[in-house]
Amino acid sequence: MRRGRTLKAAVSEAHAWLADKYESSYFPPPYYEGSHFYVPVSHDVIEGLATFFGVPDKYSVDDRGVAFTLGFSSAKHLGAGQFT
């Protein structure tokens, strides 16, 4: 029983951390200066993808988690803005 509560608390903490990173500090600068379009991953993730994360000292787990949050999260209210 205690293990379940601990896991629930850990999941809630991780969710809050990812949401905070996604909302506040994750987005890189725009791809083109003066625009608002950007590549939705950090520079470290781009470098890691290019080498299949083969550099042992550079494995950006946190930034990958935020990128997956962006890619795999869903709208809270389907049809409330994503099709406009």
C-alpha distances in whole Angstrom, upper triangle without the diagonal:
4,5,5,7,9,10,11,13,14,16,17,19,20,21,23,25,26,27,29,31,32,33,35,36,36,39,42,45,47,48,52,53,53,51,48,47,44,43,39,38,39,41,39,38,41,42,39,40,43,43,39,38,40,40,37,38,37,34,33,30,29,32,31,28,30,33,30,29,32,33,30,29,31,32,31,34,36,39,39,41,40,44,46
4,5,5,6,9,10,11,12,14,15,17,18,20,21,23,24,26,27,29,30,32,33,34,34,37,40,43,45,47,50,51,52,50,46,45,43,41,38,37,37,40,37,36,40,41,38,39,42,41,38,36,38,38,36,35,35,32,31,28,27,30,30,27,29,31,29,28,31,32,30,29,31,33,31,34,36,40,39,41,40,44,46
4,5,5,6,9,10,10,12,14,15,16,18,20,21,22,24,26,27,28,30,31,32,32,35,37,41,43,44,48,49,50,48,44,43,41,39,35,34,34,37,34,33,36,37,34,35,39,38,35,33,35,35,32,32,32,29,28,25,24,28,27,24,26,29,26,25,29,30,27,27,29,31,30,33,35,38,38,39,39,42,44
4,5,5,6,9,10,11,12,14,15,16,18,20,21,22,24,26,27,28,30,31,30,34,36,40,42,43,47,48,48,46,42,41,39,37,34,33,33,36,34,32,36,37,34,35,38,38,35,33,35,36,33,33,33,29,28,25,24,27,26,23,25,27,25,23,27,28,25,24,26,28,26,30,31,35,35,37,36,39,41
4,5,5,6,9,10,11,12,14,15,17,18,20,21,22,24,26,27,28,29,29,33,36,39,41,43,46,47,47,45,41,41,39,37,33,33,33,36,34,33,36,38,35,36,39,39,36,34,36,36,34,34,33,30,28,25,24,27,26,23,24,27,25,23,27,28,25,24,26,28,26,29,31,35,34,36,35,39,41
4,5,5,6,9,10,11,12,14,15,16,18,20,21,23,24,26,27,27,27,31,34,37,39,41,44,45,46,44,40,39,37,36,32,31,31,34,31,30,34,35,32,33,37,36,33,31,33,33,31,30,30,27,26,22,21,24,24,21,23,26,24,22,26,27,25,24,26,28,27,30,32,36,35,36,36,39,41
4,5,5,6,9,10,10,12,14,15,16,18,20,21,22,24,25,26,26,29,32,35,37,39,42,43,44,41,38,37,35,33,29,28,29,31,29,28,31,32,30,30,34,33,30,28,31,31,29,29,28,25,23,20,19,22,21,18,20,23,21,19,23,24,21,21,23,25,24,28,29,33,33,34,33,36,38
4,5,5,6,9,10,11,12,14,15,16,18,20,21,22,24,25,25,28,31,34,36,38,41,42,42,40,37,36,34,32,29,28,29,32,30,28,32,33,31,31,35,35,32,30,33,33,31,31,30,26,25,21,20,23,22,18,20,22,20,18,22,23,20,19,21,23,21,25,27,30,30,31,31,34,36
4,5,5,6,9,10,11,12,14,15,16,18,20,21,22,23,24,27,30,33,35,37,40,41,41,39,36,35,33,32,28,27,28,31,29,28,31,33,30,31,35,35,32,30,33,33,30,30,29,26,24,20,19,22,22,18,19,22,21,19,22,24,22,20,22,24,22,26,28,31,30,32,31,35,37
4,5,5,6,9,10,10,12,14,15,16,18,20,21,21,21,25,27,31,33,35,38,39,39,38,34,33,31,29,26,25,25,28,26,24,28,29,27,28,32,31,29,26,29,29,27,26,25,22,20,17,15,19,18,15,17,20,18,17,20,22,20,19,21,23,22,26,28,31,31,31,31,34,36
4,5,5,6,9,10,11,12,14,15,16,18,20,21,20,23,26,30,31,33,36,37,38,36,32,31,29,27,24,23,23,27,25,23,27,28,26,26,30,30,28,26,28,29,27,27,25,22,20,16,15,17,17,13,15,17,16,14,17,19,16,15,18,20,19,23,24,28,27,28,27,31,33
4,5,5,6,9,10,11,12,14,15,16,18,19,19,22,26,29,31,33,36,37,37,35,31,31,29,28,24,23,24,27,26,25,28,30,28,28,32,32,30,28,31,31,29,29,27,24,21,18,16,18,18,15,15,18,17,14,17,19,17,15,17,19,18,21,24,27,26,27,26,30,32
4,5,5,6,9,10,11,12,14,15,16,17,18,21,24,27,29,31,35,35,35,34,30,30,28,27,23,22,22,25,24,23,26,28,26,27,31,31,29,26,29,29,27,26,24,22,19,16,14,16,17,14,14,18,17,14,18,20,18,17,19,21,20,24,26,29,28,28,28,31,33
4,5,5,6,8,10,11,12,14,15,16,15,19,21,25,27,29,32,33,33,31,28,27,25,24,20,19,19,22,21,19,23,25,23,23,27,27,25,23,26,26,24,23,21,18,16,13,11,13,13,10,11,14,13,11,15,17,15,14,17,19,19,23,25,28,27,27,26,30,31
4,5,5,6,9,10,10,12,14,15,15,18,21,24,26,28,31,32,32,30,26,26,24,22,19,18,19,23,22,20,23,25,24,24,28,28,26,24,28,28,27,26,24,20,18,15,12,14,14,10,10,13,12,9,12,15,13,11,14,16,15,19,21,24,23,23,22,26,28
4,6,5,6,9,10,10,12,13,14,17,20,23,25,28,31,31,31,29,26,25,24,23,19,19,20,23,22,21,24,27,25,26,29,30,28,26,29,29,28,27,25,22,19,16,13,15,16,12,11,15,15,12,14,17,16,14,16,17,16,20,22,25,23,24,23,27,28
4,5,5,6,9,10,11,11,11,15,18,21,23,26,29,29,29,28,24,24,22,21,18,17,17,20,19,18,22,23,22,23,27,27,26,23,26,26,25,23,21,19,15,13,10,12,13,10,9,13,13,11,13,16,16,15,17,19,19,22,24,27,25,25,24,28,29
4,5,5,6,8,10,10,10,13,16,19,21,23,26,27,27,25,22,21,19,18,14,14,14,18,17,16,19,21,20,20,24,25,23,21,25,24,24,22,20,17,14,12,8,9,10,7,6,10,10,7,10,13,12,11,14,16,16,20,22,24,23,23,21,25,27
4,6,5,6,8,10,10,12,16,19,21,23,26,26,26,24,21,20,19,18,15,15,16,20,20,18,21,24,23,23,26,28,26,24,28,28,27,26,23,21,17,15,12,12,13,10,8,11,12,8,10,13,13,11,13,14,14,17,19,22,20,20,19,23,24
4,5,5,6,8,9,12,15,18,20,23,25,25,25,24,20,21,19,19,16,16,16,19,19,19,21,24,23,24,27,28,27,25,28,28,27,25,23,21,17,16,12,12,14,12,10,13,14,11,12,16,16,14,17,17,17,20,22,24,22,22,21,25,26
4,6,5,5,5,9,12,15,17,20,23,23,23,22,19,18,16,16,13,12,12,15,15,15,18,20,19,20,23,25,24,22,25,24,24,22,19,17,14,13,9,9,11,10,7,10,12,10,11,14,15,14,17,18,19,22,23,25,24,22,22,25,26
4,6,7,5,7,11,14,16,18,21,21,22,20,16,16,14,14,10,11,12,15,16,15,17,20,20,20,23,25,24,22,26,25,25,24,21,19,15,14,11,10,11,10,6,8,10,8,7,11,13,11,14,15,16,19,20,22,20,19,18,22,22
4,7,7,8,12,14,16,19,21,21,21,19,15,16,15,15,12,14,14,18,19,18,20,23,23,23,26,28,27,26,29,29,29,27,24,22,18,18,14,13,15,13,10,12,14,11,10,14,15,13,15,15,15,18,20,21,19,18,18,21,22
4,6,8,11,13,15,18,21,20,20,19,16,17,15,16,14,14,14,17,18,18,20,22,23,24,26,28,28,26,29,28,28,26,23,22,18,18,14,13,16,15,11,14,16,14,13,17,18,17,19,19,19,22,24,25,23,21,21,24,24
4,6,8,11,14,17,19,19,19,18,15,16,14,14,12,12,11,14,15,15,17,19,20,21,23,25,25,23,26,25,25,23,20,19,15,15,12,11,14,13,10,12,15,14,13,17,19,18,20,21,22,25,26,27,25,23,23,26,26
4,6,10,12,14,17,18,18,17,14,14,11,11,9,8,7,11,12,12,14,16,17,18,20,22,22,20,23,22,23,21,18,16,13,13,10,8,11,11,7,9,12,11,10,13,16,15,18,19,21,24,25,26,24,22,21,24,25
4,7,9,11,14,14,15,13,11,10,8,8,7,7,7,10,13,12,13,16,17,18,20,22,22,21,24,23,25,23,19,18,15,16,13,10,12,13,10,10,13,12,10,13,16,16,18,19,21,23,24,24,23,21,19,22,22
4,6,8,11,12,13,12,10,10,7,7,7,7,6,8,11,11,12,14,16,16,18,20,21,20,23,22,24,22,18,18,15,16,14,11,13,15,12,11,15,15,13,15,19,19,21,22,24,27,27,27,26,23,22,25,25
4,7,9,8,10,9,8,9,7,9,10,10,9,10,14,15,14,16,19,19,20,23,24,23,26,24,26,24,21,21,18,20,18,15,17,19,16,15,19,19,16,18,22,22,24,24,27,28,29,28,27,24,23,25,25
4,5,6,7,6,5,5,4,7,10,11,11,12,16,16,15,17,20,20,20,24,25,24,27,26,29,27,23,23,20,22,21,17,19,20,17,16,19,19,16,18,22,22,23,23,26,28,27,27,26,22,21,23,22
4,7,9,7,8,6,5,6,10,11,12,12,15,15,13,16,19,18,18,21,23,23,25,25,28,27,23,23,21,23,21,18,19,21,18,16,20,20,17,18,22,23,24,25,28,29,29,28,27,24,22,23,23
4,6,6,8,7,8,10,13,15,15,15,19,19,17,19,22,21,21,25,26,26,29,28,31,30,26,27,24,26,25,21,23,25,22,20,23,24,21,22,25,26,27,27,30,31,30,29,29,25,23,25,24
4,6,8,9,10,13,15,17,17,16,20,21,19,21,24,24,24,27,29,28,31,30,32,31,27,28,25,28,26,23,24,26,23,22,25,25,22,24,27,28,29,29,31,32,32,31,30,26,25,27,25
4,7,9,11,14,17,19,19,19,23,23,22,24,27,27,27,30,31,31,34,33,35,34,30,30,28,30,28,24,26,28,24,23,26,26,23,25,28,28,29,28,30,31,31,30,28,25,24,25,23
4,6,8,12,14,17,17,18,22,22,20,23,26,25,25,29,30,30,33,32,34,33,29,29,26,28,26,23,24,25,22,21,24,23,20,21,25,25,25,25,27,28,27,26,25,21,20,21,20
4,6,10,11,14,16,17,20,20,19,22,24,24,25,28,28,28,31,31,33,32,28,27,24,26,23,20,21,22,19,18,21,20,17,18,21,21,22,21,24,24,24,23,22,18,17,19,18
4,7,9,12,14,15,19,18,16,20,22,20,22,25,25,26,29,29,31,30,26,25,23,24,22,19,19,21,18,16,18,18,15,16,19,19,20,20,23,24,23,22,21,18,16,18,17
4,6,9,10,11,15,14,13,16,18,17,18,22,22,22,25,25,27,26,22,22,19,20,19,15,16,18,15,13,16,16,13,14,18,18,20,20,23,25,24,24,23,20,18,20,20
4,6,8,9,12,11,9,13,15,13,15,18,18,18,22,22,24,23,20,19,16,18,17,13,13,15,13,10,13,14,12,12,16,17,19,20,23,25,24,24,24,21,19,21,21
4,7,10,12,10,10,14,14,13,16,18,18,18,21,22,23,23,19,17,14,15,14,10,10,12,9,7,10,11,8,9,13,14,16,17,20,22,22,22,22,20,17,20,21
4,7,8,6,7,10,11,10,13,15,15,14,18,18,19,19,15,14,11,12,11,7,8,10,8,6,9,11,9,10,13,15,18,20,22,25,25,26,25,23,20,23,24
4,5,5,6,9,10,11,13,15,15,14,17,16,18,16,13,12,9,11,10,6,8,11,9,8,12,13,12,14,17,18,21,23,25,28,28,29,28,26,24,26,27
4,5,5,6,9,10,11,13,14,13,15,14,16,15,11,12,10,13,13,9,11,14,13,12,15,17,16,17,20,21,24,26,29,31,31,32,31,29,27,29,30
4,5,5,6,9,10,11,12,10,12,11,13,11,8,8,6,10,10,8,9,12,12,11,14,16,16,17,20,22,25,27,29,32,32,34,33,31,29,31,32
4,5,5,6,9,10,10,8,12,12,13,13,9,8,6,9,10,7,6,10,10,9,11,14,14,14,16,19,22,24,27,30,29,31,31,29,26,29,30
4,5,5,6,9,10,10,12,13,15,15,11,11,10,12,13,10,10,13,13,11,13,16,15,15,18,20,23,26,29,31,30,31,31,29,26,28,30
4,6,5,7,9,8,10,9,12,12,9,10,10,13,14,12,12,15,16,14,16,19,19,18,21,24,27,29,32,35,34,35,35,33,30,32,34
4,5,5,6,4,7,8,10,11,7,7,8,10,13,11,10,13,15,13,15,18,18,17,20,22,26,28,31,34,33,35,35,33,30,32,34
4,5,5,6,9,10,13,14,11,10,10,12,14,12,10,14,15,12,13,17,17,16,18,21,24,27,30,32,31,33,33,31,28,30,32
4,6,7,9,10,14,15,12,12,13,15,18,15,14,17,18,16,17,21,20,19,21,24,27,30,33,35,34,35,36,34,31,32,34
4,5,5,7,11,12,11,11,13,15,18,16,14,18,20,17,19,22,22,21,23,26,29,32,35,38,37,38,39,37,33,35,37
4,5,8,11,13,11,10,12,13,16,15,13,16,18,16,16,20,20,19,21,24,27,30,33,36,35,36,37,35,32,34,36
4,6,7,10,7,6,9,10,14,13,11,14,16,15,16,19,20,19,21,24,27,30,33,35,35,37,37,36,33,35,37
4,6,9,8,8,12,13,17,16,15,18,20,19,19,23,24,23,24,27,31,34,36,39,39,40,41,39,36,38,40
4,6,6,7,11,13,16,16,15,18,20,19,20,23,24,24,26,28,32,35,37,40,40,42,42,40,37,40,41
4,6,7,10,12,15,16,15,18,20,20,21,24,25,25,26,29,32,35,37,41,41,43,43,41,39,41,43
4,6,9,12,14,15,15,18,19,20,21,23,25,25,27,29,33,35,37,40,41,43,42,41,38,41,43
4,6,9,11,11,12,15,16,16,18,20,21,22,24,26,29,32,34,37,37,39,39,37,35,38,39
4,6,9,9,9,11,14,14,15,17,19,19,20,23,26,29,31,34,34,36,36,35,32,35,37
4,6,6,6,9,10,11,12,14,16,16,18,20,23,26,28,31,32,33,33,32,29,32,34
4,6,5,6,9,10,11,12,14,15,16,18,21,24,26,29,30,32,32,31,28,32,33
4,5,5,6,9,10,11,13,14,15,16,20,22,24,27,28,30,29,28,27,30,31
4,5,5,6,9,10,11,12,14,15,19,21,23,26,27,28,28,26,24,28,29
4,5,5,6,9,10,10,12,14,17,20,22,25,26,27,27,26,24,27,28
4,5,5,6,9,10,10,12,15,18,20,23,24,26,26,25,23,26,28
4,5,5,6,9,10,10,14,16,18,21,22,24,23,22,20,23,25
4,5,5,6,9,10,13,16,18,21,21,23,23,21,19,22,24
4,5,5,6,8,12,15,17,20,20,22,22,21,19,22,24
4,6,5,6,9,12,14,17,17,20,20,19,17,20,22
4,6,6,9,11,13,16,16,18,18,16,14,17,19
4,6,9,11,14,17,16,18,18,17,14,17,19
4,7,10,13,15,15,17,18,17,15,17,20
4,7,9,12,12,15,15,15,13,16,19
4,6,9,8,11,12,12,10,13,16
4,5,6,8,8,9,8,11,14
4,6,9,8,10,11,14,16
4,6,6,9,9,12,14
4,6,8,8,9,12
4,6,6,6,9
4,6,8,8
4,6,6
4,6
4
